Amino acid sequence: MKTVTHWIGGRPFDAAAGVSGTWGSVTDPATGEVTAQVALAGTDEVDAAVAAAKDAYTTWSRSSLAQRIAILFRYRELLHARRDDLAALITAEQGKVHADALGEVARGLEIVELACGLGTALKGDMSTEVSSRVDVASIRQPLGVIVGVSPFNFPAMIGMWMFPMAIACGNTFVHKPSSKAPSASVLVAELAAQAGLPDGVLNIVHGDETAVNALLDHPDVAAVSFVGSTPVARHVYTRASAAGKRVQALGGAKNHMLVLPDADLDAAAEAAVTAAYGSAGQRCMAVSVVVAVGSAGDELVSRIADRARKVTIGPGRDPASEMGPLVTKAHRDEVADYVAGAAAQGADVVLDGRDFTVEGFENGFWMGVSLLDRVATDSDAYRNEIFGPVLCVVRAATYEEALRIVNGSPFGNAGSIFTRDGGAARRFQLEVETGMVGVNVPMPVPVGYHSFGGWKDSAFGDHRMYGSEAVHFYTRGKVITSRWPEPAEVAAGPDLGFPASR
C-alpha cells in the first residue's frame, strides 16, 4: 500500500526513524477503500521540521530578493506543468471532481504569481533631511519560521495561499496539511525543491492534534497561519498567541445570499445551486443560506429545486460528474443528521439527499443535494456550519429584516446580494457585517492582489490571507534613523537637551 511521509529538510523523512510510530489511513471517498497510510508526526518529527526550517532561515533570510523571485518563477512553471497530476491527487483523496480540483490548483497558482511580483510590496520608505543631516528609513524584515495549518477541502490551494508569500518575504515554512488528503502537499513541496528552493525552506509534517499543538507551542516558531473550523481556529489563536506568536486564524462560515424580489431569479437560482453544491458544499465560501425577500421566495425555491435535481453526482474522476462524495463516512453521516433534524425543527424538506447512492460505488460517502425551505434561525441546520450539500432557505418580508438575519449570525465570512437595484446593492455592501461581499456574485473570493478573510467568528487575528496584508503578516517593520555629524559638531561636546528636529 502507498505510504505518505513527511518532507523535512528537502527530502522525504524516514518515518521508520521517527519515535511516534503512528500511522493514519487515507481513504478514497468515492469507493470507501483505504488507499494509503500517512505518517502522523509526534513531537520529535515536529522538532526536526522546525529545526530544518530554523537552520535554513539563517541563509534564506539573507538571500537576495532576486534569487527568491527567480526560484518562484521556476516553481510556477513546474506547478503549471504538473497541474493535472496535482488535481488527480486531490480528487483521489478529497473526492472533488477533476475540473474543480484543477480550479483549486489555478487559484493556488495565482498566489504564486503574486509572490513572483513581491518586489514592489517589500520596498521600504525613506525620508532625507528630516533634521540636519538626519535620514529616517522604514524597512520590513522576515519573522523566521512560519507554520501553516490547512484543512482537507483544499489540499493544495490553501497551503499555496500561505507559503509562497511567506518564503518570498524571506521566511522559512512548516506546513501541516490535513492527513485526510496529504499527497498533494507533498508533491507541491517536491516541485519546490526541483525549482531550486534550498533544503529546509519548505517542510511538510502530517499529523493530528498532537502535531498541531507541538507546532503552536514550539519556541522557534514565529507565526502561525490557519484555516479550518471556528472552534479549532479559536483554539489555534488562543494557544499560539499565549505562546507569543503572531497568528492569523480563519474559521468557519455560514455564508448568506440575499435575494430581492427584483433580482433575475434564473440567475439567482443558478448561482445558488453552483455555490451551494459545488465541491459537495465543502467550501468555506459555499452559500449555505439563501434569504428570500418578499415575493421572491416561492418562485426562487422552485427554480433552485428544478436545477438542483439535475446535478450529476458521481466519482470525481468521471468527467460527467459535477459533484463528488463527502470526504469521510463520519462527515457524511453528520451532514445527513442535519437534514433528518431539519423537518423536526419545522423546515420543509424540498430535496432530501440522504438515500443517494452511485451504482458501482455503493461504499462511497455519498450525499445527494438537499434543499430545506422555511428554515428557522434558531434551528440546528441554520445555526451550525454543515459543510455539505445542504442549502437552507430563510424567508424575510423586507430588506431590513433580511439584513438583520445576515448580521445576526455569529459568522461573518461572506455575504452576497442579488438585485437589479444599484441603491440596494450599495447599501448592502456598506451595511452587511462580513469581510467579503458579493453583488450578483455568490462566492466573492477576492483575486490574489486583494486579501481574503472574514469578520466575527470567521476570523481571529488582525491580518487577512494573501494580498497586501500577507506582506504585513509575514514581515515586521523596522525604522532606522541615521546621522553623520560634521567634525565641528562632535568637537562642540554633548547636548543633553531633548532631541528636536531643526
N, C-alpha and C positions, 0 to 999 in steps of 0.2 A: 504494500500500500504506500502511496505517496506520503512523504513527510515534509512538513514545512517548519523550518527552524528560524532562529533569529539571524539578523545580519548585523554584525558588530565589527568595527574596525576595517571595513572594506571587504569582508568575506563572510561566508556562512559560518555561523557559530557551531562549534562541536557540541551538540546537545548532550552527548554521552559524557562529556567532561563537566557538565553543569551539576550542581548539587540538588536542584529541585526535583529532577526526575519525573516531572509531571507532564502529562500529555492530554490534550483535548481532541475532540472529534470535529471534523469538518464534514458537513452534510450537503448533498445536492438537494435543494428544496423541491425540485421537480420530481424526484424519484424517492426521496426519503432515505437514500442509501448513504452510508458513511464512505466518503471518497478519499479522505486524507486524515492524518494525525498531525496536530500542530503542537509544537513545544510551548509550554507555558512557563514564563520566567519566574524564578524566585529572586530573592534579594541579591544573590551572587551574580546572576545574569544581568540584573539591573545595574549593579555596581560596575560590571565590566563594560556595559554600553556607555554609561556616564563617564567612566574613566577614559574610554576611547575618544569620546566627544571632547572632554576637557583637554586631553593631550593634543588633539587636532586643532583646538581653538588657538593654541599658542601661535601657530604659524598661519592658520587660515584667517584669523582676525587681522593679521598684518599683511596679508596678500593684497595686491593691487586690485582696485575695483575693475580694471580692465581684464585682469586674469579671471576673476569671478564671473564676469559677464560673458567672456568667451566660452567658459565651460557651460554656462546656462544655455547659450545659443546652440552648442553641440547637443546638449541634453534635449532641447526642444525638438531637434530633428530626429533623434533616436525615438523619443516618445511618439512622435507623429508616425514614424515608420512602423512602430510596433502597436499602434492603437487597436488593431483588430485582435491581437493576442491579449492585450490588456482587457478588452471588452469580453473576450471569451472566458477569461478567468473570473471576471465579475459575474457573468451570467451563471457560470457553473457553481459558484459558491453563494451568491446573494440571491439569484433567481430572476433578476430583471431581464427583460427582453434585450436582444443584442443591440437593437437600434438605440434603446435607452442607455445601455452601457457605453456605446460609442459617444453619445451626447455627454455623459459624465466625463469621459476622457477629454473631450473637446473643451469643457468648462475648466478642467484642471489645467490644460494646456494654455488657456487664456491667462492664468495667473503666472505660469512660467514665462510667457511672453511679456507680461507686465514686469516681472523681475529682471528680464533682459534689458529693460529700459530704465532701471532704477537709478542711473547716474544722476539725473537731474533732481530726483527726490532726496538724495543723500547729500547734496551740496549744502554747505553751510552759508552763513551770512557774516559780513564784516563791515564794521564802521571805522573809518580812519579819522584821526584827529578829533576824537571826542573831547579831549583836553589836550594840553600842549604835549605833542609827541606821544600821545596815548592812543592806541588802537584797541578795539574790542571785537573779538570774533566768536561766533557761535558755531559749534560743530556737533555732530551726532556720532556716537560710537556704539559698537555692538555690546550686548549684555554678557554673552558667554554661552553656556549650554542651555538650549531651549528644549522643552518637552512638548510633544503634541499627542493628544489622545483623541482618536476619531472613532465614529460609530460604524455599524455594519452596513448601513443603507447606501453609502457612497465609498466603497473600499479604496478607490484610487483618488477621487476628486478632492475630498476634504483634507487628506494629507497634503495634496498638492496646493490647496489653499494656504497651507501653513509654511512648509519648509522652504519652498523656493524663495519667498520673500525673506525668511529668516537668514538663510545662508547667503543670499545676495547682500544682506546688511553686514555680513562678517561673522555671524554666529555659527555654532555647530548645533546638531539636532538629533534628538532621540524620539522616534515615532513609535507610539503604541497603538496599532490598529486593532480593530475588533478581531477576536480569534474565530468568529463565525465565518469570516471571509478574509483570510490573511494573505492569500497568494499574490494578489495584485500589488500589494505594498512592497513585497519582496522583489518583484520584477521591476517596479519603479526604482528601487534602490540599486539593483544590478545595472540598470541603464544609466543611472547617475555615475556609477563607477566607470562604465565604458566611456562616458563623456569626459572623463578625466577628473572627476571630483576626488580630492585626496581622501585616503583612508581615514575613517572616523568622523568625517564631517556630517554624514548622514548614517544613522544607525536605526535598526528596527528590532524591537522586542515585542514578542507576543505574550499575552497573559491575561489574568483576570484582576480582581480587586487587589490581590496581593502585590502584583507588579505596579498597578496604578498608585497605590498608597506609598510604595517604596520610592517611586519617582517623585511624588508630591513632597515627601519628607527629605529627599536627598539634599545634603548641604551644598553640593556642587551644581545644582540646577538653579538657574536664574529666573526662569519664567515658564509658564505653562499655558498652552493653548488647548482648549477643549471644545468639542461639540458632542452633544448627547441629550439625554432626558433632563428635565428640570431638577428632579431630586439629586441626580448624580452631579449635575453642574453646580448646584448649591454646595454639595459636599466638596467638590474639587476646589471651588473658590474659597470656601471657608478654611479648608485644611492647608492649601498651598499658601494662602495669604498669611495664615498664622505662622507659617514657616518663613515668612519674609520674602515671598516670591511675587513677582508681577504675574497677574492672571487675567486671561480673557476666557470666559466660560459661557458658551451659547447653549441654552436649554431647549425645552420643548415648545410646542406651538399648538394653537387652536385657531388657525387662520380663517377669518370670516370674509365672505364675498357678499357684499350688499348689492341687491338688485332693485332698482327703482322701476316704477310702472312704465316709464317712458323708454326703458332700455330696449335694445334689439334682443328679444327673448331667444331667438335662434342662436345668436352669437353668445349670449349668456349661458344657454344650455350647453352648447359645445364646449365653452370654456370650463364650465363646472365639471363636466364629465372628464375632460382632459386633465384638469388639475386635481380632481378627487381620486381618480382611479389609475392614473399613470404610476408606474412602479408599484402597483398594488397599494397605493396610498402611503408607502413607506418613505415619505419625504417630509422634511421639516417645513417645506414650503407648500405642501399639499393643501388645497382648500378642503377643510373638513366641515365647515358650516356655511350654508347659504342663508342669508337673511333676506327673505322675500317681503317686499314692502307693498302694502295695499293690495291693489287688484292684480299684481304680478304673480301672486302665489300659485293659484291652481294651474294656470297655463304653463308656468315655468316648471313646476314639478312634473307635469305631463310630458313636456318636451325633454326634460332630463331623463326621465324613465325610458322614453322611446329610444333615446340614443344609448343609454347605458345597457339596455338589453342586447345591443348589437356588438358590444365589446367582445373581441375574440380572446379567450383565456387559454393559455397552454404553455408548454415549456419555452423558456426564453430563447433556446437555440433554434426554435422553429420560426422561420421568417414570417409565417402567418400570424403568430401570436402578437397581441397588442398588450397583454398584461400577463405577468407570470405569477408564481406562487408566493406565499409569505416565507420568511426566512427560516422559521423553525416550526415544529408542530406545537410547541408550547405557546408561541406567539399567535399562531393560527387559532388555537382554542381560546385564547384570551380575547381576540377580536370577535370571535363568534359569540362569546358570552355577552358582549356589549349589545349585539343585535338581539339576542334572546331576552335580555333585560329591558330593552327599549319599549317593547309592547306593554310590558307590565307596568312601566312608568308613564304610560299614556301616549306614546308615539304611534303613528300609523306606519307600519312596515310595508312600504310600497314595493321594494325589491329585497328579497331575503337570499343571501348568498351562502348560507351555512351548509347546504347539502350539495354544493357544487363539487363535481369530480371531473377528471380528464381521463378518457378511455386510454388504457395502456399505461397510465401513470397514477393509478389509484392510491399509491402510497405517498404521493406528493402532498405538500402542505397547501392545499387549495382553498381558496375562499372566493366565492363569486361576488360580483358587485352588489352592494347593499345600499338602499336608499330609505331613509327614515324621515317622515314628514311630521310637522307639528310637534317638534321635539321641545320639551320643556327645559328651560335654562337651569333648573335645579336637578335635572336627571343626570345619571352617570354618563350616558352617551354624550351629553353636551359638556359636562364639566371636565372630563378626562381626555388626555391625548390618546386616541385609539390607535393611531399609526397603522391603519389598514384601509381596505377599500370600502369604507363606510362614510356616506355623506349624510349629514344631518341638515334638515331644513327647518328654520325657525321663522315664524310669521311675526311681522310687525305692521302696525297700522300706518305709521308715519316715518319719515326720515329721522326725526328726533328720537323716536322710540328705538329705531334700528341702531342709531349711533350709541345710545345708552347700552344696548345689548353688547355691541362690539367692545366698547370701552369698559364695560363691567367685567369682562373676562380678566383673570389674573395673568393670562398670556398676552404678550404684545409683540409678537414676531412680525406678522404681515397682515395687512388688510387691503381689500380691493373694493371698488365700486363700479357698477355697470350702469351707465346712464348716457343719454344724449344731451343732458343739461350741463353746460360748462360751469355755471354758477354752483350747482350742487356738487360737481366734481371738485371744484376748487375749495369749497367749504369742507368737504370730506377730508381732503389731503392735509388741511390745516388742523382739523378738529380730532381726527382719529388718533388714538393712542397706541400706535405701532411704529416700529423702527423702519419698516419698509411699506410702501403704499403703491397700489396699482390702480390706474384709471383705465377701465376696459382691458386690463391685463390681470389675469387671475393669479399668476405666480410672479410677483415683481422681484425676481432675483437680479440684483444690480450687476452691471458689467464690471469687469475686473478693476477698472480705474476709479470706480466708486467703492464704497465699503458695505459689507454685509453684516447685519446684526439687528436684533430686536430690542424691545423695551420690557420693563417689568420682569415677570418670572421667566421670560425667554432669554435673558442675558444677564450675566454677572460680571462686573468689571467695567472699566471706563473706556475700553478700546474695542472697536469692531474688527471684523475679519477682512483681510486683504485691503487693497486700495491704499490711500494715503495714510489711513490710521494704522495700517500694519507697520509702516516705517517707524511711526512713533512708538508702537508697542515693542518692536524688536530692537530699538536703539534707545539710548539715553543721551540727554543733552549735556554739553559742557560749554562753559563760557570762559574765554581766555582774554584777559586784559594785560596788555604789554606796553612797556615804556622804555625807551632808550635815551637816558638823560645825557645832556652835554657835560663835559668835564667841569665846566664852571659851576653847574648846579650841584654837582657832587661836592665840590670844594666848599660850598656855602654851608654845609652841615645839615643835620637833621631838622625836620619841621614836624613838630608833634601836634599840629592842628588837624582838625578833621579834614580829610581829603575832599576837595571840591573841584569840579570841572571849571576850567578857566582857560 
